[in-house]
Amino acid sequence: MTHRLEDVIALFDGLFQGPFDTRLVRGGDEPLYLPADDACRWHRVIFARGFFASALHEVSHWCIAGARRRGLEDYGYWYLPDGRDAVEQQDFEAVEVAPQALELLFSRACGLRFHVSVDNLGGEVDVDHDAFRARVEARSARYEREGLPARAAAFRTALEGFYHRGLDLAEAVAAGRRHLAGAPRPLASQAC
């Protein structure tokens, strides 16, 4: 199965450019989320180095972020680069479980192998990859039982349609839009 960046960008933009003024953008070395500003009318989910898995991962963060967070650069979160200590790594893993669980589901939806990331290559702390992967898999199973966030469910529907059901891009986007249109609106307290 071929995983072209143009296809995942077209699926995302087809679903979310209109209703959310958001586009998926191929970037440089580091991923970044930028809200619309004077220089660009679109919110931008920027994925790293043209990696397909990075696109899925950054979309997963966007699908979780509420309206308030989507108005902030990188959703207002901190990011510590490689070299985190044990407490910093624990904090990192705590906020990464849900996005990586969605990334796992997105990867399955398009037939791509998923690799869990603890993202601490230069750290001096021992990282238990297996334990973190188990937490990610448990969270993805919980999403399957309880339901995905609306935007994530719509994106997964589009991915499954395109990669597994043989729909063309327009048909896959339409399937995702139908899913999004039927989703209940979040309560104000759930928006962040």
C-alpha positions as CSV (number, residue, x, y, z in Angstrom):
1,M,0.0,0.0,0.0
2,T,1.3,3.4,-0.9
3,H,1.2,6.2,1.7
4,R,1.6,9.5,-0.2
5,L,1.8,12.7,1.8
6,E,-0.4,14.4,-0.8
7,D,-3.2,12.0,0.0
8,V,-3.2,12.4,3.8
9,I,-3.0,16.2,3.3
10,A,-5.9,16.1,0.9
11,L,-8.0,14.0,3.3
12,F,-7.3,16.3,6.3
13,D,-7.7,19.6,4.3
14,G,-10.9,18.2,2.7
15,L,-12.4,17.5,6.1
16,F,-11.2,20.5,8.1
17,Q,-10.1,23.4,5.9
18,G,-13.7,24.6,5.5
19,P,-15.3,24.1,8.9
20,F,-12.2,24.7,11.1
21,D,-10.0,26.9,8.8
22,T,-7.2,24.4,9.4
23,R,-4.7,22.9,7.0
24,L,-2.1,20.1,7.3
25,V,1.3,21.4,6.2
26,R,4.6,19.6,5.5
27,G,7.3,21.3,7.6
28,G,11.0,21.1,8.5
29,D,12.8,19.5,11.3
30,E,10.3,20.1,14.1
31,P,6.5,19.8,14.1
32,L,4.5,22.8,15.2
33,Y,0.9,24.0,15.5
34,L,0.3,27.6,14.5
35,P,-3.0,29.4,14.8
36,A,-4.1,31.8,12.1
37,D,-2.5,35.2,12.2
38,D,-1.9,38.3,10.1
39,A,0.5,36.4,7.8
40,C,-1.7,33.4,7.2
41,R,-5.5,33.0,7.4
42,W,-5.3,29.3,8.1
43,H,-4.5,27.4,11.3
44,R,-1.6,25.1,10.5
45,V,-0.8,21.6,11.7
46,I,2.8,21.4,10.6
47,F,4.4,17.9,10.6
48,A,8.1,17.1,10.5
49,R,10.3,16.4,7.5
50,G,7.6,15.0,5.3
51,F,7.2,11.9,7.4
52,F,3.8,10.3,7.1
53,A,3.8,9.1,10.7
54,S,4.5,12.6,11.8
55,A,1.5,13.8,9.9
56,L,-0.7,11.3,11.7
57,H,0.8,12.2,15.1
58,E,0.4,15.9,14.7
59,V,-3.2,15.4,13.5
60,S,-3.9,13.4,16.6
61,H,-2.8,16.3,18.8
62,W,-5.1,18.6,16.8
63,C,-8.0,16.2,17.2
64,I,-7.7,16.3,21.0
65,A,-7.2,20.1,21.4
66,G,-10.3,22.1,22.3
67,A,-11.2,25.4,20.7
68,R,-9.3,27.5,23.3
69,R,-6.1,25.4,22.9
70,R,-6.4,25.6,19.1
71,G,-6.0,29.4,19.5
72,L,-2.5,29.0,21.0
73,E,0.8,28.2,19.4
74,D,1.5,24.5,20.0
75,Y,-1.8,24.4,21.9
76,G,-0.1,26.3,24.8
77,Y,1.9,23.2,25.8
78,W,5.5,23.0,26.9
79,Y,7.9,20.8,25.1
80,L,11.3,19.7,26.5
81,P,13.7,18.3,23.9
82,D,15.6,15.1,24.3
83,G,17.6,14.8,27.5
84,R,14.7,14.9,30.0
85,D,15.1,13.7,33.5
86,A,12.9,11.0,35.1
87,V,10.2,13.5,36.3
88,E,10.2,15.4,33.0
89,Q,9.9,12.1,31.0
90,Q,7.0,10.9,33.2
91,D,5.2,14.2,32.5
92,F,5.9,13.9,28.8
93,E,4.6,10.3,28.7
94,A,1.4,11.3,30.6
95,V,0.5,13.9,27.9
96,E,1.5,11.7,25.0
97,V,-0.7,8.6,25.8
98,A,-3.9,10.0,24.3
99,P,-2.4,11.4,21.1
100,Q,-0.3,8.3,20.5
101,A,-3.4,6.2,21.1
102,L,-5.2,8.1,18.3
103,E,-2.1,7.9,16.1
104,L,-2.2,4.1,16.6
105,L,-5.8,4.0,15.4
106,F,-5.1,6.3,12.5
107,S,-2.1,4.1,11.5
108,R,-4.3,1.0,11.6
109,A,-7.0,2.9,9.5
110,C,-4.4,3.4,6.7
111,G,-2.5,0.2,7.0
112,L,0.7,1.8,8.4
113,R,2.8,0.2,11.1
114,F,2.7,2.2,14.3
115,H,5.8,2.8,16.4
116,V,5.3,4.2,19.9
117,S,7.7,7.1,20.7
118,V,9.1,8.0,24.1
119,D,11.1,10.7,22.4
120,N,14.1,11.0,24.8
121,L,17.1,9.8,22.9
122,G,19.6,11.9,24.8
123,G,18.1,11.3,28.2
124,E,20.0,9.6,31.0
125,V,16.8,8.0,32.4
126,D,15.8,4.4,31.6
127,V,12.6,4.4,29.6
128,D,10.3,1.4,29.7
129,H,9.1,1.3,26.1
130,D,7.0,-1.8,26.7
131,A,5.1,-0.2,29.6
132,F,4.5,3.0,27.6
133,R,3.3,1.0,24.6
134,A,0.9,-0.9,26.9
135,R,-0.6,2.4,28.1
136,V,-1.0,3.6,24.6
137,E,-2.7,0.4,23.5
138,A,-5.0,0.5,26.5
139,R,-6.0,4.1,25.7
140,S,-6.7,3.2,22.1
141,A,-8.9,0.3,23.3
142,R,-10.7,2.7,25.6
143,Y,-11.3,5.0,22.6
144,E,-12.7,2.0,20.7
145,R,-15.1,1.2,23.5
146,E,-16.1,4.8,24.5
147,G,-15.8,6.6,21.2
148,L,-13.2,8.9,19.6
149,P,-13.3,12.7,19.7
150,A,-15.5,13.8,16.8
151,R,-12.7,15.2,14.6
152,A,-10.6,12.1,15.2
153,A,-13.6,9.8,14.3
154,A,-14.2,11.7,11.1
155,F,-10.5,11.6,10.1
156,R,-10.3,7.9,10.9
157,T,-13.4,7.3,8.8
158,A,-11.8,9.1,5.8
159,L,-8.6,7.2,6.2
160,E,-10.4,3.8,6.4
161,G,-12.5,4.8,3.3
162,F,-9.5,5.7,1.3
163,Y,-7.0,3.0,2.3
164,H,-9.3,0.0,3.0
165,R,-12.6,0.5,1.2
166,G,-11.2,1.8,-2.1
167,L,-12.9,5.1,-2.0
168,D,-11.3,7.9,-4.0
169,L,-10.2,11.1,-2.1
170,A,-13.5,12.9,-2.6
171,E,-15.6,10.0,-1.5
172,A,-13.4,9.4,1.6
173,V,-13.7,13.1,2.5
174,A,-17.5,12.9,2.1
175,A,-17.7,9.9,4.3
176,G,-15.6,11.7,7.0
177,R,-17.8,14.8,6.6
178,R,-21.0,12.7,7.2
179,H,-19.5,11.4,10.4
180,L,-18.5,14.9,11.5
181,A,-21.9,16.3,10.7
182,G,-23.6,13.7,12.9
183,A,-21.3,14.2,15.9
184,P,-22.7,16.0,18.9
185,R,-21.3,19.4,19.8
186,P,-19.0,19.4,22.9
187,L,-20.2,21.1,26.0
188,A,-18.4,24.3,26.9
189,S,-16.6,22.5,29.8
190,Q,-15.2,19.9,27.3
191,A,-13.8,22.5,24.9
192,C,-10.3,22.6,26.3
